[in-house]
Amino acid sequence: MIRKIIQKIKSAFYVVENLPQQLDEIKINQGKILSLLGERKENTSLNVYEFKVFSQWGEDGIIQHLIKSLEIKNKTFIEFGVEDFIESNCRFLLMNDNWRGFVVDGSMSNIEKIKKSYFYWRYDLNAFHAFITKNNINEILQHSAFDQDLGILSIDIDGNDWYILEAISFYQPRILICEYNDVFGKDRAISVPYDPQFNRTEKHYSNLYFGASIAAMTYLANKKGYALVGVNSNRNNAFYVRKDLLCDQVPAVDLDQIYEPSNIRESRNEAGRLTYLAGDNRLDLLKGLPIFNVETNECELL
């Protein structure tokens, strides 16, 4: 009797211990089905391909459409600002498509959590701890040992995104994913001024003063040889493709024609509580703060 009870307890512990993996497998299988259904769609707008497995919004589906429509030489990705990688743009690629990955985060506890996860040994993933600046980014990325012809580069660090992308000199990813700050609108190519110690919450209590406008990210992407091919429906991630890879399934799009303001309401008050500001009320909260015009290389005010 005692042996049976002990066995049941062991079985229960096994189920609990392996529950995250089992739940992930269910989600991945659902993602496979959604990916197959996406192949039947005939629409050049990226939004119709959206679905979420491990991404925050619908990036998993968009990425699946892009990698199936474009010629990808090396199935490799680099993603930084991943926190513990539980929610990220490229985790589905790692676990569904068996891509090789290199992820970077500024928190050692996040990196340790990634390395302790069940999927870290199952797949070719390298997690690297570093606080990224424009002066160290190229040295950091060399630790990936990936070929220059990278599959995907995903940038989301809630701060110096524009300057980090500008500084990257070695890699030429086929697909580029960049978070942008929709609060800044689409008409001004602007970014927060560079600060190597930038912290989004410390810079302004609203949590809205960070990153760069989509116009700024697109301006830089174009200079580097990329074309805008769309944004996610939540209007905070822009997708770019190397111009030599554009095709009927993935054409370039015009920013003015596809732009819509985001409905995300993440503003906070000085006590750190959400205030749910929307539209231009978000920008009004930042009026008078300094910004950097990436086209004129001059500092201005919001």
Sine and cosine of phi, psi and omega as CSV:
sin_phi,cos_phi,sin_psi,cos_psi,sin_omega,cos_omega
0.00,0.00,-0.72,0.69,-0.02,-1.00
-0.89,0.45,-0.65,0.76,0.01,-1.00
-0.88,0.48,-0.65,0.76,0.01,-1.00
-0.91,0.42,-0.64,0.77,0.01,-1.00
-0.91,0.42,-0.70,0.72,0.03,-1.00
-0.88,0.48,-0.65,0.76,0.01,-1.00
-0.90,0.44,-0.64,0.77,0.02,-1.00
-0.91,0.41,-0.63,0.78,0.03,-1.00
-0.90,0.44,-0.69,0.72,0.04,-1.00
-0.87,0.49,-0.65,0.76,0.01,-1.00
-0.90,0.43,-0.64,0.77,0.01,-1.00
-0.90,0.43,-0.69,0.73,0.03,-1.00
-0.89,0.46,-0.61,0.79,0.01,-1.00
-0.89,0.45,-0.68,0.73,0.00,-1.00
-0.89,0.46,-0.72,0.69,-0.02,-1.00
-0.90,0.43,-0.70,0.72,-0.03,-1.00
-0.89,0.45,-0.57,0.82,-0.07,-1.00
-0.99,-0.16,0.10,0.99,-0.03,-1.00
-0.87,0.50,-0.71,0.70,0.02,-1.00
-0.83,0.55,-0.68,0.74,0.00,-1.00
-0.91,0.42,-0.66,0.75,-0.01,-1.00
-0.91,0.41,-0.64,0.77,0.03,-1.00
-0.92,0.40,-0.63,0.77,0.05,-1.00
-0.88,0.47,-0.65,0.76,0.00,-1.00
-0.89,0.45,-0.61,0.79,0.06,-1.00
-0.90,0.43,-0.72,0.69,0.00,-1.00
-0.89,0.45,-0.64,0.77,0.01,-1.00
-0.90,0.43,-0.67,0.74,0.03,-1.00
-0.89,0.45,-0.62,0.78,0.07,-1.00
-0.90,0.43,-0.63,0.77,0.04,-1.00
-0.90,0.44,-0.61,0.79,0.05,-1.00
-0.87,0.50,-0.68,0.73,0.01,-1.00
-0.90,0.44,-0.72,0.69,0.00,-1.00
-0.89,0.45,-0.58,0.81,0.03,-1.00
-0.91,0.42,-0.67,0.75,0.04,-1.00
-0.90,0.43,-0.64,0.77,0.04,-1.00
-0.91,0.42,-0.56,0.83,0.01,-1.00
-0.90,0.44,-0.48,0.88,0.00,-1.00
-0.91,0.40,-0.36,0.93,-0.02,-1.00
-1.00,0.06,-0.17,0.99,-0.05,-1.00
-0.99,0.15,0.59,-0.80,0.02,-1.00
-0.84,-0.54,0.98,0.21,-0.04,-1.00
-0.50,-0.87,0.73,-0.68,-0.06,-1.00
-1.00,0.06,-0.10,1.00,0.07,-1.00
-0.98,0.21,0.80,-0.60,-0.05,-1.00
-0.89,0.46,-0.47,0.88,-0.10,-1.00
-0.87,0.49,-0.49,0.87,-0.05,-1.00
-0.95,0.32,-0.26,0.96,-0.03,-1.00
-1.00,-0.09,-0.01,1.00,-0.10,-0.99
-0.90,0.43,0.67,-0.74,0.32,-0.95
-0.36,-0.93,0.38,-0.92,-0.09,-1.00
-0.89,-0.46,0.80,-0.60,0.18,-0.98
-0.89,-0.45,-0.90,0.44,0.06,-1.00
-0.89,-0.46,-0.17,0.99,0.00,-1.00
-0.97,0.24,0.28,-0.96,-0.02,-1.00
-0.96,0.29,-0.60,0.80,-0.03,-1.00
-0.86,-0.51,-0.89,-0.45,-0.04,-1.00
-0.91,-0.41,0.36,0.93,-0.12,-0.99
-0.89,0.45,-0.52,0.86,-0.01,-1.00
-0.84,0.55,-0.71,0.70,-0.02,-1.00
-0.93,0.37,-0.66,0.75,0.02,-1.00
-0.88,0.47,-0.71,0.71,0.00,-1.00
-0.89,0.46,-0.64,0.77,0.03,-1.00
-0.87,0.49,-0.68,0.73,0.03,-1.00
-0.88,0.47,-0.69,0.73,-0.06,-1.00
-0.92,0.39,-0.70,0.72,-0.05,-1.00
-0.95,0.31,-0.37,0.93,0.05,-1.00
-1.00,0.07,-0.33,0.94,-0.04,-1.00
-0.99,-0.13,-0.37,0.93,-0.07,-1.00
-0.93,-0.36,0.45,-0.89,0.09,-1.00
-0.98,0.19,0.89,-0.45,0.00,-1.00
-0.93,-0.37,0.92,-0.40,-0.05,-1.00
-0.95,0.30,-0.77,0.64,-0.05,-1.00
-0.90,-0.44,0.84,-0.54,-0.01,-1.00
-0.99,0.11,0.96,0.29,-0.03,-1.00
-0.74,-0.67,0.56,-0.83,0.07,-1.00
-0.68,-0.73,0.49,-0.87,0.15,-0.99
-0.83,-0.56,0.77,-0.63,0.01,-1.00
-0.67,-0.74,0.76,-0.65,0.08,-1.00
-0.78,-0.62,0.43,-0.90,-0.20,-0.98
0.99,0.12,0.63,0.78,-0.15,-0.99
-1.00,-0.03,-0.13,0.99,-0.13,-0.99
0.81,0.59,-0.85,-0.53,-0.02,-1.00
-1.00,-0.09,0.15,0.99,0.09,-1.00
0.94,0.35,0.07,1.00,0.05,-1.00
-0.91,0.42,-0.66,0.75,0.07,-1.00
-0.88,-0.47,0.90,-0.44,-0.07,-1.00
-0.31,-0.95,0.22,-0.97,-0.02,-1.00
-0.96,0.28,-0.54,0.84,-0.20,-0.98
-0.94,-0.33,0.03,1.00,-0.03,-1.00
-0.91,0.40,-0.60,0.80,0.04,-1.00
-0.90,0.44,-0.61,0.80,0.08,-1.00
-0.86,0.51,-0.69,0.73,-0.02,-1.00
-0.88,0.48,-0.74,0.67,-0.19,-0.98
-1.00,-0.05,-0.41,0.91,0.01,-1.00
-0.99,-0.11,-0.65,0.76,-0.09,-1.00
-0.95,-0.30,-0.02,1.00,0.07,-1.00
0.88,0.48,0.61,0.79,0.10,-1.00
-0.96,0.27,0.38,-0.92,0.11,-0.99
-1.00,-0.02,0.65,-0.76,-0.09,-1.00
-0.72,-0.69,0.45,-0.89,0.09,-1.00
-0.73,-0.69,0.88,-0.47,-0.05,-1.00
-0.85,-0.53,0.53,-0.85,-0.06,-1.00
-0.75,-0.66,0.66,-0.75,0.11,-0.99
-0.54,-0.84,0.49,-0.87,-0.05,-1.00
-0.99,0.15,-0.11,0.99,-0.01,-1.00
-0.97,-0.23,0.85,-0.53,0.03,-1.00
-0.90,0.43,-0.58,0.81,0.01,-1.00
-0.90,0.44,-0.59,0.81,0.07,-1.00
-0.91,0.42,-0.69,0.72,0.00,-1.00
-0.90,0.43,-0.66,0.75,0.03,-1.00
-0.90,0.44,-0.61,0.79,0.02,-1.00
-0.91,0.41,-0.64,0.77,0.04,-1.00
-0.88,0.48,-0.71,0.70,-0.06,-1.00
-0.93,0.37,-0.35,0.93,0.04,-1.00
-1.00,-0.02,-0.11,0.99,-0.05,-1.00
-0.95,0.31,0.40,-0.92,-0.02,-1.00
-0.92,0.40,-0.47,0.88,-0.09,-1.00
-0.99,0.10,-0.20,0.98,-0.06,-1.00
-0.92,0.40,-0.63,0.78,0.00,-1.00
-1.00,0.07,-0.32,0.95,-0.03,-1.00
-0.98,0.22,-0.40,0.92,-0.09,-1.00
-0.76,-0.65,0.23,-0.97,-0.03,-1.00
-1.00,0.07,0.99,0.13,-0.05,-1.00
-0.80,-0.60,0.73,-0.68,0.05,-1.00
-0.88,-0.47,0.87,-0.50,0.02,-1.00
-0.97,-0.26,0.80,-0.60,-0.14,-0.99
-0.82,-0.57,0.74,-0.68,0.00,-1.00
-1.00,-0.07,0.83,-0.55,0.07,-1.00
-0.18,-0.98,0.55,-0.83,0.17,-0.99
-1.00,-0.06,0.92,-0.40,-0.17,-0.98
-0.98,0.21,0.72,-0.70,0.15,-0.99
-0.75,-0.66,0.18,-0.98,0.01,-1.00
-0.94,0.33,-0.29,0.96,0.00,-1.00
-1.00,0.05,-0.39,0.92,-0.05,-1.00
-0.92,-0.39,-0.07,1.00,-0.14,-0.99
-0.87,0.50,-0.68,0.73,-0.04,-1.00
-0.92,0.39,-0.61,0.79,0.05,-1.00
-0.91,0.41,-0.65,0.76,0.02,-1.00
-0.88,0.47,-0.74,0.67,-0.08,-1.00
-0.92,0.38,-0.39,0.92,0.05,-1.00
-0.90,0.44,-0.40,0.92,0.02,-1.00
-0.92,0.38,-0.28,0.96,0.03,-1.00
-0.94,0.33,-0.47,0.88,-0.06,-1.00
0.88,0.48,0.37,0.93,0.02,-1.00
-0.99,0.13,0.42,-0.91,0.08,-1.00
-0.91,0.41,0.44,-0.90,0.02,-1.00
-0.84,0.55,-0.58,0.82,-0.01,-1.00
-0.99,0.14,0.98,0.22,-0.07,-1.00
-0.98,0.20,0.52,-0.86,0.04,-1.00
-0.95,0.32,-0.84,0.54,-0.06,-1.00
-0.64,-0.77,0.66,-0.75,0.19,-0.98
-0.86,-0.51,0.82,-0.57,-0.02,-1.00
-0.86,-0.51,0.82,-0.57,-0.09,-1.00
-0.88,-0.48,0.85,-0.53,0.03,-1.00
-0.39,-0.92,1.00,0.04,-0.01,-1.00
-0.85,-0.53,0.14,0.99,0.12,-0.99
0.82,0.57,0.67,0.74,-0.01,-1.00
-0.11,-0.99,-1.00,-0.07,-0.10,-1.00
-1.00,0.03,0.51,0.86,-0.12,-0.99
-0.79,0.61,-0.73,0.69,-0.06,-1.00
-0.89,0.46,-0.71,0.71,-0.05,-1.00
-0.93,0.37,-0.57,0.82,0.02,-1.00
-0.93,0.38,-0.71,0.71,0.04,-1.00
-0.88,0.47,-0.66,0.75,0.01,-1.00
-0.88,0.48,-0.59,0.81,-0.09,-1.00
-0.98,0.22,-0.37,0.93,-0.05,-1.00
-0.93,0.38,0.87,-0.50,-0.14,-0.99
-0.89,-0.45,-0.35,0.94,-0.11,-0.99
-1.00,-0.04,-0.73,0.68,-0.15,-0.99
-0.99,0.14,0.60,-0.80,0.08,-1.00
-0.80,-0.59,0.97,0.24,-0.03,-1.00
-0.88,0.47,0.50,-0.87,0.04,-1.00
-0.98,0.21,-0.52,0.85,0.04,-1.00
-0.81,-0.59,0.72,-0.69,-0.01,-1.00
-0.84,-0.54,0.80,-0.60,0.02,-1.00
-0.88,-0.48,0.84,-0.55,-0.07,-1.00
-0.76,-0.64,0.79,-0.62,0.16,-0.99
-0.96,0.29,0.58,-0.81,0.09,-1.00
-0.74,-0.67,0.32,-0.95,-0.01,-1.00
-0.99,-0.17,0.97,-0.25,-0.07,-1.00
-0.93,0.36,-0.33,0.95,0.03,-1.00
-0.85,0.53,-0.50,0.87,-0.01,-1.00
-0.98,0.20,-0.06,1.00,0.02,-1.00
0.96,0.29,-0.21,-0.98,-0.06,-1.00
-0.92,-0.40,-0.19,0.98,-0.17,-0.98
-1.00,0.02,-0.41,0.91,-0.02,-1.00
-0.94,-0.34,0.77,-0.64,0.03,-1.00
-1.00,0.06,1.00,0.09,-0.17,-0.99
-0.75,-0.66,0.40,-0.92,0.06,-1.00
-0.63,-0.77,0.35,-0.94,0.20,-0.98
-0.89,0.46,0.51,-0.86,0.05,-1.00
-0.87,0.49,0.52,-0.86,-0.04,-1.00
-0.93,0.37,0.71,-0.71,0.08,-1.00
-0.58,-0.81,0.91,-0.41,-0.07,-1.00
-0.87,0.49,-0.34,0.94,0.02,-1.00
-0.95,-0.31,0.45,0.89,-0.12,-0.99
-0.84,0.55,0.75,-0.66,0.12,-0.99
-0.75,-0.67,0.87,-0.49,-0.14,-0.99
-0.82,0.57,-0.74,0.68,-0.07,-1.00
-0.95,0.30,-0.58,0.81,-0.01,-1.00
-0.96,0.29,-0.49,0.87,-0.04,-1.00
-0.92,0.40,-0.65,0.76,0.04,-1.00
-0.40,-0.92,0.74,-0.67,-0.10,-0.99
-0.84,0.54,-0.43,0.91,-0.06,-1.00
-0.92,0.39,-0.37,0.93,-0.07,-1.00
0.94,0.35,0.25,0.97,-0.04,-1.00
-0.96,-0.27,-0.13,0.99,-0.10,-1.00
-0.99,-0.17,1.00,-0.03,-0.07,-1.00
-0.28,-0.96,0.30,-0.95,0.18,-0.98
0.88,0.47,-0.46,-0.89,-0.10,-1.00
-0.67,-0.74,0.32,-0.95,0.06,-1.00
-0.96,0.29,0.32,-0.95,0.04,-1.00
-0.91,0.42,-0.49,0.87,0.05,-1.00
-0.91,0.42,-0.63,0.78,0.01,-1.00
-0.93,0.37,-0.70,0.71,0.00,-1.00
-0.90,0.43,-0.63,0.78,-0.01,-1.00
-0.94,0.34,-0.61,0.79,0.05,-1.00
-0.86,0.52,-0.73,0.69,-0.01,-1.00
-0.94,0.35,-0.67,0.74,0.02,-1.00
-0.86,0.51,-0.67,0.75,0.02,-1.00
-0.88,0.47,-0.66,0.75,0.02,-1.00
-0.88,0.47,-0.52,0.85,-0.02,-1.00
-1.00,0.03,0.02,1.00,0.07,-1.00
0.99,-0.11,0.42,0.91,-0.02,-1.00
-0.89,-0.46,0.44,-0.90,0.03,-1.00
-0.87,-0.49,0.62,-0.78,0.08,-1.00
-0.94,0.35,0.77,-0.64,0.02,-1.00
-0.88,-0.47,-0.06,1.00,0.06,-1.00
0.47,-0.88,0.07,-1.00,0.05,-1.00
-0.71,-0.70,0.31,-0.95,0.07,-1.00
-0.97,0.25,0.28,-0.96,-0.10,-0.99
-0.94,0.34,-0.33,0.94,0.07,-1.00
-0.99,0.11,-0.08,1.00,0.14,-0.99
0.87,0.49,0.78,0.62,0.11,-0.99
-0.63,-0.78,-0.11,0.99,0.06,-1.00
-0.80,-0.60,0.79,-0.62,0.03,-1.00
-0.96,-0.28,0.58,-0.81,-0.03,-1.00
-0.90,-0.43,0.76,-0.65,0.00,-1.00
-0.80,-0.60,0.52,-0.86,0.02,-1.00
-0.77,-0.64,0.62,-0.78,0.07,-1.00
-0.82,0.57,0.72,-0.69,-0.15,-0.99
-0.87,0.49,-0.46,0.89,-0.01,-1.00
-0.96,0.27,-0.12,0.99,-0.05,-1.00
-0.95,-0.31,-0.07,1.00,-0.02,-1.00
-0.86,0.51,0.58,-0.82,-0.05,-1.00
-0.47,-0.88,-0.01,-1.00,-0.03,-1.00
-0.88,0.48,-0.59,0.81,-0.01,-1.00
-0.97,0.25,-0.43,0.90,-0.01,-1.00
-0.70,-0.71,0.99,0.14,0.00,-1.00
-1.00,0.00,0.31,-0.95,0.13,-0.99
-0.94,0.34,0.51,-0.86,0.03,-1.00
-0.82,-0.58,0.37,-0.93,0.01,-1.00
-1.00,-0.06,0.80,-0.61,-0.06,-1.00
-0.84,0.55,-0.70,0.72,-0.03,-1.00
-0.88,0.48,-0.51,0.86,-0.05,-1.00
-0.99,0.15,-0.50,0.87,-0.07,-1.00
-0.98,-0.19,-0.19,0.98,-0.13,-0.99
-0.93,0.36,0.72,-0.70,0.18,-0.98
-0.62,-0.78,0.60,-0.80,0.01,-1.00
-0.93,0.37,0.49,-0.87,0.00,-1.00
-0.97,0.22,0.51,-0.86,0.07,-1.00
-0.99,-0.12,0.08,1.00,0.00,-1.00
-0.91,0.41,0.74,-0.68,-0.04,-1.00
-0.84,-0.55,1.00,0.09,-0.10,-0.99
-0.91,-0.42,0.28,0.96,0.00,-1.00
-0.91,0.41,0.48,-0.88,0.00,-1.00
-0.75,-0.66,0.37,-0.93,0.08,-1.00
-1.00,-0.05,-0.06,-1.00,-0.09,-1.00
-0.92,0.38,-0.27,0.96,0.06,-1.00
-1.00,0.00,-0.01,1.00,0.03,-1.00
1.00,0.06,0.16,0.99,-0.01,-1.00
-1.00,-0.06,0.58,-0.81,0.02,-1.00
-0.88,0.48,0.67,-0.74,0.04,-1.00
-0.90,-0.44,-0.17,0.99,0.15,-0.99
0.88,0.47,0.57,0.82,0.06,-1.00
-0.92,0.40,0.54,-0.84,0.00,-1.00
-0.73,-0.68,0.28,-0.96,0.09,-1.00
0.85,0.53,-0.61,-0.80,-0.06,-1.00
-0.93,0.35,-0.27,0.96,0.04,-1.00
-0.88,0.47,-0.46,0.89,0.03,-1.00
-0.93,0.37,-0.72,0.70,-0.01,-1.00
-0.93,0.38,-0.58,0.82,0.00,-1.00
-0.85,0.52,-0.52,0.85,-0.01,-1.00
-0.93,0.37,-0.36,0.93,-0.06,-1.00
-0.97,-0.26,0.03,1.00,-0.05,-1.00
-0.81,0.59,0.72,-0.69,0.04,-1.00
1.00,-0.04,-0.15,0.99,0.03,-1.00
-0.98,0.21,0.50,-0.86,-0.03,-1.00
-0.96,0.27,0.60,-0.80,0.12,-0.99
-0.66,-0.75,0.27,-0.96,-0.04,-1.00
-0.91,-0.42,0.84,-0.55,0.03,-1.00
-1.00,0.10,0.92,-0.40,-0.12,-0.99
-0.97,0.24,-0.27,0.96,0.03,-1.00
-1.00,0.09,-0.64,0.77,-0.04,-1.00
-0.99,-0.12,-0.18,0.98,-0.07,-1.00
0.85,0.53,0.61,0.79,0.02,-1.00
-0.82,-0.58,0.50,-0.87,0.08,-1.00
-0.99,0.12,0.66,-0.75,0.00,-1.00
-0.71,-0.70,-0.09,-1.00,0.08,-1.00
-0.87,-0.49,0.56,-0.83,0.07,-1.00
-0.94,0.35,0.00,0.00,0.00,0.00
